[in-house]
Amino acid sequence: MRRVMVSVVVVMLASFGVASAAPAGKVTILCSPNPPWCDAVKAEFPKATGIALEFLRLSSGEALARLRAERQNPSFDVWFGGTGDPHVVANEDGLTEIYRPRAWDDLRPELREAVAGKYIPLYAGILGWAINERLLKEKGLPVPRTWLELADPKYKGLIAHPNPNTSGTGYTLIATLVQIYGEQEAFELLKRIHRNIAEYTRSGPAPALLAGRGEVAIGITFVH
């Protein structure tokens, strides 16, 4: 497994009536982390600010598509969370603008430099997989330890993978494997892993839930 920086971020929608996206005294958030994180923000933000908060939970890829579709009439004030690449794209496409919190200078300098001012990184996470050890034991299979092992035919039909078209986690996996193995080898590996996939999920957390329920043995996901 490889440690990668996850860009859980806060960004303000750039233009086209941002101030009127929600009534005064209320903030509307497009929230991309795991649902419990969104619920926690919804509970604590009003206590800290006195401002009501509403959110819609969408995976990073879906969130980016929503912002593009609403470019002329945005319905969200803030996009919170998700992986980094979609936020870079949103910023470069003029969909978002950076918001500098009071704690900006408290961030580690290397994190501020890595994001090039396009978003606010809040934590780093580990990309890996969730394992249903009971199911693997029933099938007499070992726990995989490397990305290469996920391509072994013995895991056919036992893996859930987040769809990179909708999930930032899925896209981050592709980018991570390219960084590790190089583009050609990474895509060959992905083709072999694809043969073992039982389900592509819309969101990044979903593969872990499937593994927990025993629907698959291996769920590719962030493991924080």
C-alpha positions as protocol buffer text, in pm:
chain_id: "A"
residue {
  index: 1
  type: MET
  ca { x: 0 y: 0 z: 0 }
}
residue {
  index: 2
  type: ARG
  ca { x: 114 y: 352 z: -73 }
}
residue {
  index: 3
  type: ARG
  ca { x: 71 y: 669 z: 129 }
}
residue {
  index: 4
  type: VAL
  ca { x: -86 y: 941 z: -81 }
}
residue {
  index: 5
  type: MET
  ca { x: -202 y: 1289 z: 4 }
}
residue {
  index: 6
  type: VAL
  ca { x: -577 y: 1324 z: 7 }
}
residue {
  index: 7
  type: SER
  ca { x: -701 y: 1671 z: -58 }
}
residue {
  index: 8
  type: VAL
  ca { x: -992 y: 1708 z: 175 }
}
residue {
  index: 9
  type: VAL
  ca { x: -1051 y: 2072 z: 106 }
}
residue {
  index: 10
  type: VAL
  ca { x: -1270 y: 2371 z: 154 }
}
residue {
  index: 11
  type: VAL
  ca { x: -1320 y: 2589 z: -153 }
}
residue {
  index: 12
  type: MET
  ca { x: -1565 y: 2867 z: -224 }
}
residue {
  index: 13
  type: LEU
  ca { x: -1763 y: 2858 z: -547 }
}
residue {
  index: 14
  type: ALA
  ca { x: -1620 y: 3120 z: -775 }
}
residue {
  index: 15
  type: SER
  ca { x: -1882 y: 3328 z: -949 }
}
residue {
  index: 16
  type: PHE
  ca { x: -2229 y: 3347 z: -1098 }
}
residue {
  index: 17
  type: GLY
  ca { x: -2418 y: 3454 z: -787 }
}
residue {
  index: 18
  type: VAL
  ca { x: -2231 y: 3265 z: -521 }
}
residue {
  index: 19
  type: ALA
  ca { x: -2368 y: 3486 z: -246 }
}
residue {
  index: 20
  type: SER
  ca { x: -2723 y: 3399 z: -347 }
}
residue {
  index: 21
  type: ALA
  ca { x: -2670 y: 3024 z: -366 }
}
residue {
  index: 22
  type: ALA
  ca { x: -2828 y: 2999 z: -20 }
}
residue {
  index: 23
  type: PRO
  ca { x: -3043 y: 3233 z: 192 }
}
residue {
  index: 24
  type: ALA
  ca { x: -2867 y: 3460 z: 438 }
}
residue {
  index: 25
  type: GLY
  ca { x: -2769 y: 3278 z: 756 }
}
residue {
  index: 26
  type: LYS
  ca { x: -2738 y: 2942 z: 585 }
}
residue {
  index: 27
  type: VAL
  ca { x: -2449 y: 2771 z: 406 }
}
residue {
  index: 28
  type: THR
  ca { x: -2506 y: 2495 z: 154 }
}
residue {
  index: 29
  type: ILE
  ca { x: -2221 y: 2246 z: 121 }
}
residue {
  index: 30
  type: LEU
  ca { x: -2134 y: 1992 z: -143 }
}
residue {
  index: 31
  type: CYS
  ca { x: -1973 y: 1728 z: 80 }
}
residue {
  index: 32
  type: SER
  ca { x: -1744 y: 1455 z: -58 }
}
residue {
  index: 33
  type: PRO
  ca { x: -1586 y: 1274 z: 242 }
}
residue {
  index: 34
  type: ASN
  ca { x: -1737 y: 968 z: 406 }
}
residue {
  index: 35
  type: PRO
  ca { x: -2096 y: 1043 z: 521 }
}
residue {
  index: 36
  type: PRO
  ca { x: -2008 y: 1041 z: 895 }
}
residue {
  index: 37
  type: TRP
  ca { x: -1765 y: 1328 z: 829 }
}
residue {
  index: 38
  type: CYS
  ca { x: -2040 y: 1525 z: 657 }
}
residue {
  index: 39
  type: ASP
  ca { x: -2276 y: 1455 z: 946 }
}
residue {
  index: 40
  type: ALA
  ca { x: -2014 y: 1573 z: 1195 }
}
residue {
  index: 41
  type: VAL
  ca { x: -1960 y: 1899 z: 1008 }
}
residue {
  index: 42
  type: LYS
  ca { x: -2335 y: 1957 z: 989 }
}
residue {
  index: 43
  type: ALA
  ca { x: -2365 y: 1908 z: 1364 }
}
residue {
  index: 44
  type: GLU
  ca { x: -2066 y: 2117 z: 1474 }
}
residue {
  index: 45
  type: PHE
  ca { x: -2057 y: 2404 z: 1222 }
}
residue {
  index: 46
  type: PRO
  ca { x: -2374 y: 2575 z: 1350 }
}
residue {
  index: 47
  type: LYS
  ca { x: -2246 y: 2547 z: 1709 }
}
residue {
  index: 48
  type: ALA
  ca { x: -1922 y: 2720 z: 1615 }
}
residue {
  index: 49
  type: THR
  ca { x: -2064 y: 2988 z: 1384 }
}
residue {
  index: 50
  type: GLY
  ca { x: -2435 y: 3028 z: 1452 }
}
residue {
  index: 51
  type: ILE
  ca { x: -2495 y: 2963 z: 1081 }
}
residue {
  index: 52
  type: ALA
  ca { x: -2725 y: 2685 z: 963 }
}
residue {
  index: 53
  type: LEU
  ca { x: -2576 y: 2427 z: 728 }
}
residue {
  index: 54
  type: GLU
  ca { x: -2722 y: 2196 z: 468 }
}
residue {
  index: 55
  type: PHE
  ca { x: -2526 y: 1947 z: 259 }
}
residue {
  index: 56
  type: LEU
  ca { x: -2553 y: 1707 z: -31 }
}
residue {
  index: 57
  type: ARG
  ca { x: -2314 y: 1412 z: -24 }
}
residue {
  index: 58
  type: LEU
  ca { x: -2156 y: 1330 z: -363 }
}
residue {
  index: 59
  type: SER
  ca { x: -1834 y: 1151 z: -451 }
}
residue {
  index: 60
  type: SER
  ca { x: -1557 y: 1370 z: -591 }
}
residue {
  index: 61
  type: GLY
  ca { x: -1618 y: 1285 z: -956 }
}
residue {
  index: 62
  type: GLU
  ca { x: -1992 y: 1337 z: -921 }
}
residue {
  index: 63
  type: ALA
  ca { x: -1932 y: 1663 z: -735 }
}
residue {
  index: 64
  type: LEU
  ca { x: -1712 y: 1796 z: -1014 }
}
residue {
  index: 65
  type: ALA
  ca { x: -1976 y: 1703 z: -1272 }
}
residue {
  index: 66
  type: ARG
  ca { x: -2242 y: 1880 z: -1063 }
}
residue {
  index: 67
  type: LEU
  ca { x: -2034 y: 2198 z: -1041 }
}
residue {
  index: 68
  type: ARG
  ca { x: -1982 y: 2195 z: -1417 }
}
residue {
  index: 69
  type: ALA
  ca { x: -2353 y: 2148 z: -1479 }
}
residue {
  index: 70
  type: GLU
  ca { x: -2436 y: 2438 z: -1244 }
}
residue {
  index: 71
  type: ARG
  ca { x: -2164 y: 2671 z: -1366 }
}
residue {
  index: 72
  type: GLN
  ca { x: -2412 y: 2946 z: -1453 }
}
residue {
  index: 73
  type: ASN
  ca { x: -2633 y: 2899 z: -1147 }
}
residue {
  index: 74
  type: PRO
  ca { x: -2450 y: 2727 z: -857 }
}
residue {
  index: 75
  type: SER
  ca { x: -2660 y: 2588 z: -575 }
}
residue {
  index: 76
  type: PHE
  ca { x: -2368 y: 2534 z: -333 }
}
residue {
  index: 77
  type: ASP
  ca { x: -2155 y: 2778 z: -137 }
}
residue {
  index: 78
  type: VAL
  ca { x: -1876 y: 2538 z: -41 }
}
residue {
  index: 79
  type: TRP
  ca { x: -1728 y: 2216 z: -174 }
}
residue {
  index: 80
  type: PHE
  ca { x: -1587 y: 2028 z: 123 }
}
residue {
  index: 81
  type: GLY
  ca { x: -1370 y: 1721 z: 97 }
}
residue {
  index: 82
  type: GLY
  ca { x: -1277 y: 1466 z: -162 }
}
residue {
  index: 83
  type: THR
  ca { x: -958 y: 1376 z: -341 }
}
residue {
  index: 84
  type: GLY
  ca { x: -721 y: 1633 z: -483 }
}
residue {
  index: 85
  type: ASP
  ca { x: -731 y: 1601 z: -859 }
}
residue {
  index: 86
  type: PRO
  ca { x: -1097 y: 1700 z: -907 }
}
residue {
  index: 87
  type: HIS
  ca { x: -1036 y: 2011 z: -699 }
}
residue {
  index: 88
  type: VAL
  ca { x: -738 y: 2104 z: -914 }
}
residue {
  index: 89
  type: VAL
  ca { x: -953 y: 2064 z: -1225 }
}
residue {
  index: 90
  type: ALA
  ca { x: -1237 y: 2267 z: -1072 }
}
residue {
  index: 91
  type: ASN
  ca { x: -1001 y: 2550 z: -981 }
}
residue {
  index: 92
  type: GLU
  ca { x: -832 y: 2554 z: -1321 }
}
residue {
  index: 93
  type: ASP
  ca { x: -1173 y: 2554 z: -1493 }
}
residue {
  index: 94
  type: GLY
  ca { x: -1282 y: 2857 z: -1294 }
}
residue {
  index: 95
  type: LEU
  ca { x: -1544 y: 2667 z: -1096 }
}
residue {
  index: 96
  type: THR
  ca { x: -1391 y: 2737 z: -755 }
}
residue {
  index: 97
  type: GLU
  ca { x: -1177 y: 2994 z: -586 }
}
residue {
  index: 98
  type: ILE
  ca { x: -946 y: 2941 z: -293 }
}
residue {
  index: 99
  type: TYR
  ca { x: -1053 y: 3034 z: 56 }
}
residue {
  index: 100
  type: ARG
  ca { x: -779 y: 3118 z: 304 }
}
residue {
  index: 101
  type: PRO
  ca { x: -879 y: 3017 z: 659 }
}
residue {
  index: 102
  type: ARG
  ca { x: -713 y: 3174 z: 959 }
}
residue {
  index: 103
  type: ALA
  ca { x: -524 y: 2847 z: 1011 }
}
residue {
  index: 104
  type: TRP
  ca { x: -370 y: 2852 z: 661 }
}
residue {
  index: 105
  type: ASP
  ca { x: -27 y: 2951 z: 792 }
}
residue {
  index: 106
  type: ASP
  ca { x: -42 y: 2665 z: 1043 }
}
residue {
  index: 107
  type: LEU
  ca { x: -42 y: 2406 z: 763 }
}
residue {
  index: 108
  type: ARG
  ca { x: 285 y: 2229 z: 700 }
}
residue {
  index: 109
  type: PRO
  ca { x: 476 y: 2423 z: 431 }
}
residue {
  index: 110
  type: GLU
  ca { x: 520 y: 2117 z: 210 }
}
residue {
  index: 111
  type: LEU
  ca { x: 143 y: 2068 z: 200 }
}
residue {
  index: 112
  type: ARG
  ca { x: 80 y: 2430 z: 107 }
}
residue {
  index: 113
  type: GLU
  ca { x: 339 y: 2404 z: -169 }
}
residue {
  index: 114
  type: ALA
  ca { x: 206 y: 2072 z: -299 }
}
residue {
  index: 115
  type: VAL
  ca { x: -142 y: 2210 z: -366 }
}
residue {
  index: 116
  type: ALA
  ca { x: -10 y: 2525 z: -536 }
}
residue {
  index: 117
  type: GLY
  ca { x: -280 y: 2738 z: -378 }
}
residue {
  index: 118
  type: LYS
  ca { x: -565 y: 2556 z: -553 }
}
residue {
  index: 119
  type: TYR
  ca { x: -725 y: 2405 z: -243 }
}
residue {
  index: 120
  type: ILE
  ca { x: -676 y: 2350 z: 130 }
}
residue {
  index: 121
  type: PRO
  ca { x: -533 y: 2010 z: 230 }
}
residue {
  index: 122
  type: LEU
  ca { x: -658 y: 1893 z: 568 }
}
residue {
  index: 123
  type: TYR
  ca { x: -520 y: 1541 z: 603 }
}
residue {
  index: 124
  type: ALA
  ca { x: -317 y: 1267 z: 437 }
}
residue {
  index: 125
  type: GLY
  ca { x: -453 y: 917 z: 396 }
}
residue {
  index: 126
  type: ILE
  ca { x: -348 y: 566 z: 301 }
}
residue {
  index: 127
  type: LEU
  ca { x: -489 y: 405 z: -12 }
}
residue {
  index: 128
  type: GLY
  ca { x: -525 y: 31 z: 30 }
}
residue {
  index: 129
  type: TRP
  ca { x: -800 y: -225 z: 78 }
}
residue {
  index: 130
  type: ALA
  ca { x: -1042 y: -356 z: 336 }
}
residue {
  index: 131
  type: ILE
  ca { x: -1036 y: -733 z: 388 }
}
residue {
  index: 132
  type: ASN
  ca { x: -1304 y: -980 z: 489 }
}
residue {
  index: 133
  type: GLU
  ca { x: -1070 y: -1234 z: 646 }
}
residue {
  index: 134
  type: ARG
  ca { x: -1350 y: -1481 z: 716 }
}
residue {
  index: 135
  type: LEU
  ca { x: -1445 y: -1499 z: 349 }
}
residue {
  index: 136
  type: LEU
  ca { x: -1085 y: -1540 z: 237 }
}
residue {
  index: 137
  type: LYS
  ca { x: -1034 y: -1813 z: 496 }
}
residue {
  index: 138
  type: GLU
  ca { x: -1344 y: -1997 z: 374 }
}
residue {
  index: 139
  type: LYS
  ca { x: -1200 y: -1994 z: 23 }
}
residue {
  index: 140
  type: GLY
  ca { x: -853 y: -2094 z: 141 }
}
residue {
  index: 141
  type: LEU
  ca { x: -697 y: -1774 z: 9 }
}
residue {
  index: 142
  type: PRO
  ca { x: -422 y: -1559 z: 164 }
}
residue {
  index: 143
  type: VAL
  ca { x: -461 y: -1190 z: 239 }
}
residue {
  index: 144
  type: PRO
  ca { x: -306 y: -997 z: -55 }
}
residue {
  index: 145
  type: ARG
  ca { x: -15 y: -774 z: 41 }
}
residue {
  index: 146
  type: THR
  ca { x: 63 y: -587 z: -282 }
}
residue {
  index: 147
  type: TRP
  ca { x: -122 y: -430 z: -573 }
}
residue {
  index: 148
  type: LEU
  ca { x: 29 y: -692 z: -800 }
}
residue {
  index: 149
  type: GLU
  ca { x: -134 y: -970 z: -599 }
}
residue {
  index: 150
  type: LEU
  ca { x: -479 y: -823 z: -665 }
}
residue {
  index: 151
  type: ALA
  ca { x: -435 y: -929 z: -1029 }
}
residue {
  index: 152
  type: ASP
  ca { x: -397 y: -1296 z: -935 }
}
residue {
  index: 153
  type: PRO
  ca { x: -684 y: -1496 z: -1093 }
}
residue {
  index: 154
  type: LYS
  ca { x: -751 y: -1667 z: -760 }
}
residue {
  index: 155
  type: TYR
  ca { x: -921 y: -1345 z: -645 }
}
residue {
  index: 156
  type: LYS
  ca { x: -1161 y: -1341 z: -941 }
}
residue {
  index: 157
  type: GLY
  ca { x: -1503 y: -1210 z: -840 }
}
residue {
  index: 158
  type: LEU
  ca { x: -1385 y: -1116 z: -492 }
}
residue {
  index: 159
  type: ILE
  ca { x: -1284 y: -750 z: -534 }
}
residue {
  index: 160
  type: ALA
  ca { x: -1485 y: -427 z: -523 }
}
residue {
  index: 161
  type: HIS
  ca { x: -1330 y: -120 z: -686 }
}
residue {
  index: 162
  type: PRO
  ca { x: -1452 y: 245 z: -679 }
}
residue {
  index: 163
  type: ASN
  ca { x: -1549 y: 363 z: -1026 }
}
residue {
  index: 164
  type: PRO
  ca { x: -1299 y: 632 z: -1136 }
}
residue {
  index: 165
  type: ASN
  ca { x: -1572 y: 802 z: -1341 }
}
residue {
  index: 166
  type: THR
  ca { x: -1760 y: 895 z: -1023 }
}
residue {
  index: 167
  type: SER
  ca { x: -1519 y: 836 z: -736 }
}
residue {
  index: 168
  type: GLY
  ca { x: -1210 y: 1039 z: -656 }
}
residue {
  index: 169
  type: THR
  ca { x: -1076 y: 733 z: -475 }
}
residue {
  index: 170
  type: GLY
  ca { x: -1099 y: 532 z: -797 }
}
residue {
  index: 171
  type: TYR
  ca { x: -916 y: 802 z: -990 }
}
residue {
  index: 172
  type: THR
  ca { x: -652 y: 828 z: -717 }
}
residue {
  index: 173
  type: LEU
  ca { x: -588 y: 455 z: -747 }
}
residue {
  index: 174
  type: ILE
  ca { x: -511 y: 493 z: -1118 }
}
residue {
  index: 175
  type: ALA
  ca { x: -282 y: 789 z: -1052 }
}
residue {
  index: 176
  type: THR
  ca { x: -107 y: 603 z: -769 }
}
residue {
  index: 177
  type: LEU
  ca { x: -37 y: 294 z: -978 }
}
residue {
  index: 178
  type: VAL
  ca { x: 99 y: 511 z: -1260 }
}
residue {
  index: 179
  type: GLN
  ca { x: 335 y: 677 z: -1012 }
}
residue {
  index: 180
  type: ILE
  ca { x: 450 y: 340 z: -878 }
}
residue {
  index: 181
  type: TYR
  ca { x: 482 y: 137 z: -1197 }
}
residue {
  index: 182
  type: GLY
  ca { x: 481 y: 383 z: -1485 }
}
residue {
  index: 183
  type: GLU
  ca { x: 190 y: 439 z: -1721 }
}
residue {
  index: 184
  type: GLN
  ca { x: 218 y: 133 z: -1944 }
}
residue {
  index: 185
  type: GLU
  ca { x: 274 y: -120 z: -1667 }
}
residue {
  index: 186
  type: ALA
  ca { x: 8 y: 42 z: -1448 }
}
residue {
  index: 187
  type: PHE
  ca { x: -263 y: 12 z: -1712 }
}
residue {
  index: 188
  type: GLU
  ca { x: -166 y: -346 z: -1787 }
}
residue {
  index: 189
  type: LEU
  ca { x: -199 y: -417 z: -1414 }
}
residue {
  index: 190
  type: LEU
  ca { x: -539 y: -246 z: -1404 }
}
residue {
  index: 191
  type: LYS
  ca { x: -658 y: -463 z: -1692 }
}
residue {
  index: 192
  type: ARG
  ca { x: -560 y: -775 z: -1498 }
}
residue {
  index: 193
  type: ILE
  ca { x: -721 y: -647 z: -1177 }
}
residue {
  index: 194
  type: HIS
  ca { x: -1035 y: -565 z: -1378 }
}
residue {
  index: 195
  type: ARG
  ca { x: -1083 y: -936 z: -1452 }
}
residue {
  index: 196
  type: ASN
  ca { x: -1118 y: -996 z: -1078 }
}
residue {
  index: 197
  type: ILE
  ca { x: -1363 y: -715 z: -1006 }
}
residue {
  index: 198
  type: ALA
  ca { x: -1706 y: -819 z: -881 }
}
residue {
  index: 199
  type: GLU
  ca { x: -1846 y: -465 z: -862 }
}
residue {
  index: 200
  type: TYR
  ca { x: -1749 y: -107 z: -944 }
}
residue {
  index: 201
  type: THR
  ca { x: -1903 y: 127 z: -687 }
}
residue {
  index: 202
  type: ARG
  ca { x: -2007 y: 490 z: -724 }
}
residue {
  index: 203
  type: SER
  ca { x: -1826 y: 602 z: -408 }
}
residue {
  index: 204
  type: GLY
  ca { x: -1489 y: 543 z: -246 }
}
residue {
  index: 205
  type: PRO
  ca { x: -1615 y: 414 z: 91 }
}
residue {
  index: 206
  type: ALA
  ca { x: -1857 y: 162 z: -64 }
}
residue {
  index: 207
  type: PRO
  ca { x: -1602 y: -117 z: -135 }
}
residue {
  index: 208
  type: ALA
  ca { x: -1517 y: -137 z: 236 }
}
residue {
  index: 209
  type: LEU
  ca { x: -1887 y: -167 z: 319 }
}
residue {
  index: 210
  type: LEU
  ca { x: -1925 y: -451 z: 68 }
}
residue {
  index: 211
  type: ALA
  ca { x: -1627 y: -629 z: 221 }
}
residue {
  index: 212
  type: GLY
  ca { x: -1770 y: -582 z: 569 }
}
residue {
  index: 213
  type: ARG
  ca { x: -2099 y: -740 z: 462 }
}
residue {
  index: 214
  type: GLY
  ca { x: -1920 y: -1033 z: 301 }
}
residue {
  index: 215
  type: GLU
  ca { x: -2036 y: -947 z: -51 }
}
residue {
  index: 216
  type: VAL
  ca { x: -1672 y: -931 z: -157 }
}
residue {
  index: 217
  type: ALA
  ca { x: -1350 y: -1030 z: 16 }
}
residue {
  index: 218
  type: ILE
  ca { x: -1147 y: -724 z: -85 }
}
residue {
  index: 219
  type: GLY
  ca { x: -1263 y: -363 z: -106 }
}
residue {
  index: 220
  type: ILE
  ca { x: -1021 y: -109 z: -254 }
}
residue {
  index: 221
  type: THR
  ca { x: -1059 y: 214 z: -57 }
}
residue {
  index: 222
  type: PHE
  ca { x: -886 y: 470 z: 161 }
}
residue {
  index: 223
  type: VAL
  ca { x: -815 y: 299 z: 492 }
}
residue {
  index: 224
  type: HIS
  ca { x: -835 y: 596 z: 728 }
}
